[in-house]
Amino acid sequence: MSIKEKIEKDFLEAARAKDKVRLATLRLLKSSLENKRIEKMKDLSDDDQMAVLKTEAKKRKEAIESFQAGGREEMAQAEKAELEIIEGYLPEQMSEEDIEKKIKEVVDKIPEEERDFGKVMSMAMKELNGQADGQVVNQIVKKILE
């Protein structure tokens, strides 16, 4: 079952259960997926669908930070609720220890004279393939390269 099909199914269940937050979030995801499909003018692959979900999750994380910085805790809580729903469709995220191990493996593959931040980040993100947040990877790569 594709991500889009799972969202459709869950959307109908949320409508029956009258779960307003889940329903609104799934409606937003359906809309985002459809907009991306229209933009690409073809059906979305699983990777494309995953990219849309990651983008929506990133938007929520940024909104949470903004609301907390502005002292709007109730708005931050609403965004957190949406983020939890979206994360339910994303692959399980790796722990920081596991990410660090993977990045060290990547660094070991690169010859010492060719190690730079951009190259390590690029290879690490390919290796981790959506299982880790880019900001966490960024911080760990900086720490390892120092």
KOLTORLO-494795 format. One record per residue (C-alpha): residue number from 1; residue in three letters; chain; y, x, z. Coordinates in pm, 1 decimal. Layout:
REM KOLTORLO-494795
<pos: NUM; code: ALA; unit: A; y: Y; x: X; z: Z>
...
This chain:
REM KOLTORLO-494795
<pos: 1; code: MET; unit: A; y: 0.0; x: 0.0; z: 0.0>
<pos: 2; code: SER; unit: A; y: 336.6; x: 144.9; z: -99.6>
<pos: 3; code: ILE; unit: A; y: 627.1; x: 169.2; z: 140.6>
<pos: 4; code: LYS; unit: A; y: 808.9; x: -107.7; z: -45.5>
<pos: 5; code: GLU; unit: A; y: 507.4; x: -340.6; z: -17.9>
<pos: 6; code: LYS; unit: A; y: 474.5; x: -265.9; z: 354.2>
<pos: 7; code: ILE; unit: A; y: 844.6; x: -341.2; z: 405.4>
<pos: 8; code: GLU; unit: A; y: 802.6; x: -671.0; z: 215.4>
<pos: 9; code: LYS; unit: A; y: 507.9; x: -769.1; z: 432.7>
<pos: 10; code: ASP; unit: A; y: 685.8; x: -671.8; z: 754.7>
<pos: 11; code: PHE; unit: A; y: 998.3; x: -854.6; z: 637.1>
<pos: 12; code: LEU; unit: A; y: 804.9; x: -1180.0; z: 606.8>
<pos: 13; code: GLU; unit: A; y: 647.0; x: -1128.2; z: 950.2>
<pos: 14; code: ALA; unit: A; y: 989.8; x: -1059.3; z: 1105.0>
<pos: 15; code: ALA; unit: A; y: 1126.8; x: -1375.9; z: 942.1>
<pos: 16; code: ARG; unit: A; y: 841.9; x: -1583.3; z: 1084.9>
<pos: 17; code: ALA; unit: A; y: 890.4; x: -1424.7; z: 1428.3>
<pos: 18; code: LYS; unit: A; y: 1269.4; x: -1471.2; z: 1406.6>
<pos: 19; code: ASP; unit: A; y: 1322.1; x: -1105.6; z: 1500.2>
<pos: 20; code: LYS; unit: A; y: 1686.1; x: -1075.3; z: 1392.2>
<pos: 21; code: VAL; unit: A; y: 1728.5; x: -698.5; z: 1432.2>
<pos: 22; code: ARG; unit: A; y: 1406.5; x: -614.5; z: 1248.8>
<pos: 23; code: LEU; unit: A; y: 1480.5; x: -872.8; z: 981.3>
<pos: 24; code: ALA; unit: A; y: 1831.1; x: -737.7; z: 918.0>
<pos: 25; code: THR; unit: A; y: 1708.5; x: -378.1; z: 907.5>
<pos: 26; code: LEU; unit: A; y: 1424.8; x: -457.7; z: 667.4>
<pos: 27; code: ARG; unit: A; y: 1662.2; x: -658.4; z: 448.4>
<pos: 28; code: LEU; unit: A; y: 1888.2; x: -353.7; z: 433.3>
<pos: 29; code: LEU; unit: A; y: 1593.4; x: -128.1; z: 342.7>
<pos: 30; code: LYS; unit: A; y: 1479.2; x: -367.0; z: 71.1>
<pos: 31; code: SER; unit: A; y: 1831.2; x: -370.6; z: -68.3>
<pos: 32; code: SER; unit: A; y: 1860.4; x: 9.7; z: -60.7>
<pos: 33; code: LEU; unit: A; y: 1525.9; x: 48.8; z: -236.6>
<pos: 34; code: GLU; unit: A; y: 1623.0; x: -204.9; z: -501.4>
<pos: 35; code: ASN; unit: A; y: 1961.5; x: -37.7; z: -557.4>
<pos: 36; code: LYS; unit: A; y: 1789.5; x: 297.8; z: -605.1>
<pos: 37; code: ARG; unit: A; y: 1540.9; x: 139.4; z: -848.1>
<pos: 38; code: ILE; unit: A; y: 1830.0; x: -4.5; z: -1050.1>
<pos: 39; code: GLU; unit: A; y: 2012.5; x: 329.6; z: -1040.7>
<pos: 40; code: LYS; unit: A; y: 1706.6; x: 514.0; z: -1172.8>
<pos: 41; code: MET; unit: A; y: 1622.8; x: 231.4; z: -1415.7>
<pos: 42; code: LYS; unit: A; y: 1251.8; x: 259.6; z: -1333.3>
<pos: 43; code: ASP; unit: A; y: 1012.2; x: 187.2; z: -1050.3>
<pos: 44; code: LEU; unit: A; y: 1039.3; x: 425.2; z: -757.2>
<pos: 45; code: SER; unit: A; y: 765.1; x: 672.0; z: -674.6>
<pos: 46; code: ASP; unit: A; y: 648.6; x: 710.6; z: -313.9>
<pos: 47; code: ASP; unit: A; y: 864.2; x: 1024.3; z: -288.3>
<pos: 48; code: ASP; unit: A; y: 1169.0; x: 832.9; z: -412.3>
<pos: 49; code: GLN; unit: A; y: 1106.8; x: 555.3; z: -162.0>
<pos: 50; code: MET; unit: A; y: 1066.1; x: 811.7; z: 116.5>
<pos: 51; code: ALA; unit: A; y: 1395.3; x: 975.8; z: 14.4>
<pos: 52; code: VAL; unit: A; y: 1575.3; x: 640.0; z: 43.1>
<pos: 53; code: LEU; unit: A; y: 1432.7; x: 586.0; z: 391.7>
<pos: 54; code: LYS; unit: A; y: 1531.3; x: 938.3; z: 499.3>
<pos: 55; code: THR; unit: A; y: 1884.3; x: 875.4; z: 375.1>
<pos: 56; code: GLU; unit: A; y: 1905.8; x: 550.6; z: 571.3>
<pos: 57; code: ALA; unit: A; y: 1772.0; x: 723.6; z: 884.2>
<pos: 58; code: LYS; unit: A; y: 2027.1; x: 1002.3; z: 845.0>
<pos: 59; code: LYS; unit: A; y: 2307.0; x: 745.6; z: 814.7>
<pos: 60; code: ARG; unit: A; y: 2193.4; x: 586.6; z: 1141.4>
<pos: 61; code: LYS; unit: A; y: 2181.8; x: 921.9; z: 1320.8>
<pos: 62; code: GLU; unit: A; y: 2534.8; x: 1004.3; z: 1207.2>
<pos: 63; code: ALA; unit: A; y: 2658.4; x: 660.4; z: 1310.1>
<pos: 64; code: ILE; unit: A; y: 2499.4; x: 698.9; z: 1654.3>
<pos: 65; code: GLU; unit: A; y: 2680.4; x: 1029.8; z: 1704.9>
<pos: 66; code: SER; unit: A; y: 3010.8; x: 879.5; z: 1590.1>
<pos: 67; code: PHE; unit: A; y: 2981.0; x: 574.1; z: 1812.4>
<pos: 68; code: GLN; unit: A; y: 2886.0; x: 783.6; z: 2114.2>
<pos: 69; code: ALA; unit: A; y: 3178.6; x: 1018.0; z: 2052.9>
<pos: 70; code: GLY; unit: A; y: 3407.6; x: 715.1; z: 2035.2>
<pos: 71; code: GLY; unit: A; y: 3269.3; x: 562.3; z: 2353.7>
<pos: 72; code: ARG; unit: A; y: 3109.5; x: 265.9; z: 2172.5>
<pos: 73; code: GLU; unit: A; y: 2771.9; x: 274.0; z: 2344.9>
<pos: 74; code: GLU; unit: A; y: 2679.2; x: -85.7; z: 2248.2>
<pos: 75; code: MET; unit: A; y: 2722.9; x: -1.3; z: 1879.1>
<pos: 76; code: ALA; unit: A; y: 2523.3; x: 319.5; z: 1925.6>
<pos: 77; code: GLN; unit: A; y: 2240.2; x: 117.2; z: 2082.1>
<pos: 78; code: ALA; unit: A; y: 2236.3; x: -119.0; z: 1781.9>
<pos: 79; code: GLU; unit: A; y: 2212.0; x: 178.2; z: 1545.9>
<pos: 80; code: LYS; unit: A; y: 1932.8; x: 329.8; z: 1758.8>
<pos: 81; code: ALA; unit: A; y: 1735.2; x: 6.0; z: 1729.3>
<pos: 82; code: GLU; unit: A; y: 1768.7; x: 18.1; z: 1350.0>
<pos: 83; code: LEU; unit: A; y: 1676.4; x: 386.9; z: 1344.8>
<pos: 84; code: GLU; unit: A; y: 1355.0; x: 318.5; z: 1538.0>
<pos: 85; code: ILE; unit: A; y: 1253.9; x: 55.7; z: 1282.5>
<pos: 86; code: ILE; unit: A; y: 1328.7; x: 288.1; z: 989.3>
<pos: 87; code: GLU; unit: A; y: 1142.2; x: 577.9; z: 1151.6>
<pos: 88; code: GLY; unit: A; y: 835.7; x: 355.2; z: 1168.7>
<pos: 89; code: TYR; unit: A; y: 806.8; x: 392.6; z: 790.5>
<pos: 90; code: LEU; unit: A; y: 865.9; x: 768.1; z: 783.4>
<pos: 91; code: PRO; unit: A; y: 590.8; x: 1028.3; z: 834.0>
<pos: 92; code: GLU; unit: A; y: 534.1; x: 1154.5; z: 1186.6>
<pos: 93; code: GLN; unit: A; y: 780.0; x: 1432.1; z: 1270.5>
<pos: 94; code: MET; unit: A; y: 646.8; x: 1769.4; z: 1383.7>
<pos: 95; code: SER; unit: A; y: 727.6; x: 1914.2; z: 1725.1>
<pos: 96; code: GLU; unit: A; y: 979.7; x: 2198.7; z: 1745.7>
<pos: 97; code: GLU; unit: A; y: 702.5; x: 2442.1; z: 1840.2>
<pos: 98; code: ASP; unit: A; y: 501.2; x: 2349.9; z: 1530.0>
<pos: 99; code: ILE; unit: A; y: 812.0; x: 2374.1; z: 1311.8>
<pos: 100; code: GLU; unit: A; y: 885.5; x: 2719.5; z: 1452.2>
<pos: 101; code: LYS; unit: A; y: 527.4; x: 2834.2; z: 1377.1>
<pos: 102; code: LYS; unit: A; y: 553.5; x: 2707.9; z: 1017.2>
<pos: 103; code: ILE; unit: A; y: 890.6; x: 2875.2; z: 965.9>
<pos: 104; code: LYS; unit: A; y: 756.9; x: 3205.2; z: 1101.3>
<pos: 105; code: GLU; unit: A; y: 471.5; x: 3178.9; z: 849.4>
<pos: 106; code: VAL; unit: A; y: 726.0; x: 3119.0; z: 571.8>
<pos: 107; code: VAL; unit: A; y: 938.8; x: 3415.4; z: 685.8>
<pos: 108; code: ASP; unit: A; y: 630.1; x: 3639.5; z: 689.2>
<pos: 109; code: LYS; unit: A; y: 562.1; x: 3549.4; z: 322.8>
<pos: 110; code: ILE; unit: A; y: 907.8; x: 3670.8; z: 215.4>
<pos: 111; code: PRO; unit: A; y: 958.0; x: 4046.9; z: 172.1>
<pos: 112; code: GLU; unit: A; y: 1195.6; x: 4186.4; z: 437.4>
<pos: 113; code: GLU; unit: A; y: 1467.6; x: 4286.7; z: 189.4>
<pos: 114; code: GLU; unit: A; y: 1473.3; x: 3937.2; z: 30.7>
<pos: 115; code: ARG; unit: A; y: 1504.0; x: 3737.3; z: 354.6>
<pos: 116; code: ASP; unit: A; y: 1821.3; x: 3535.5; z: 358.5>
<pos: 117; code: PHE; unit: A; y: 1906.9; x: 3201.1; z: 512.0>
<pos: 118; code: GLY; unit: A; y: 1910.4; x: 3004.3; z: 185.7>
<pos: 119; code: LYS; unit: A; y: 1576.2; x: 3133.0; z: 64.7>
<pos: 120; code: VAL; unit: A; y: 1404.7; x: 3075.7; z: 400.3>
<pos: 121; code: MET; unit: A; y: 1553.8; x: 2725.0; z: 434.6>
<pos: 122; code: SER; unit: A; y: 1446.3; x: 2631.0; z: 83.7>
<pos: 123; code: MET; unit: A; y: 1089.8; x: 2749.3; z: 132.3>
<pos: 124; code: ALA; unit: A; y: 1066.8; x: 2601.1; z: 483.2>
<pos: 125; code: MET; unit: A; y: 1181.5; x: 2256.3; z: 369.2>
<pos: 126; code: LYS; unit: A; y: 927.2; x: 2262.1; z: 85.5>
<pos: 127; code: GLU; unit: A; y: 653.9; x: 2369.4; z: 326.6>
<pos: 128; code: LEU; unit: A; y: 742.6; x: 2107.6; z: 589.1>
<pos: 129; code: ASN; unit: A; y: 774.7; x: 1835.1; z: 323.0>
<pos: 130; code: GLY; unit: A; y: 958.5; x: 1568.0; z: 519.7>
<pos: 131; code: GLN; unit: A; y: 777.7; x: 1626.1; z: 846.2>
<pos: 132; code: ALA; unit: A; y: 1084.2; x: 1777.6; z: 1012.4>
<pos: 133; code: ASP; unit: A; y: 1452.6; x: 1696.0; z: 1035.7>
<pos: 134; code: GLY; unit: A; y: 1668.3; x: 1932.0; z: 830.1>
<pos: 135; code: GLN; unit: A; y: 1907.0; x: 2000.4; z: 1118.5>
<pos: 136; code: VAL; unit: A; y: 1621.7; x: 2108.3; z: 1345.5>
<pos: 137; code: VAL; unit: A; y: 1483.0; x: 2333.9; z: 1071.7>
<pos: 138; code: ASN; unit: A; y: 1832.0; x: 2478.3; z: 1016.3>
<pos: 139; code: GLN; unit: A; y: 1869.7; x: 2568.9; z: 1384.9>
<pos: 140; code: ILE; unit: A; y: 1523.5; x: 2724.3; z: 1407.5>
<pos: 141; code: VAL; unit: A; y: 1573.1; x: 2928.9; z: 1087.6>
<pos: 142; code: LYS; unit: A; y: 1904.0; x: 3063.6; z: 1222.4>
<pos: 143; code: LYS; unit: A; y: 1734.9; x: 3155.6; z: 1551.5>
<pos: 144; code: ILE; unit: A; y: 1445.9; x: 3333.2; z: 1378.5>
<pos: 145; code: LEU; unit: A; y: 1664.1; x: 3527.2; z: 1135.1>
<pos: 146; code: GLU; unit: A; y: 1890.3; x: 3662.1; z: 1411.7>
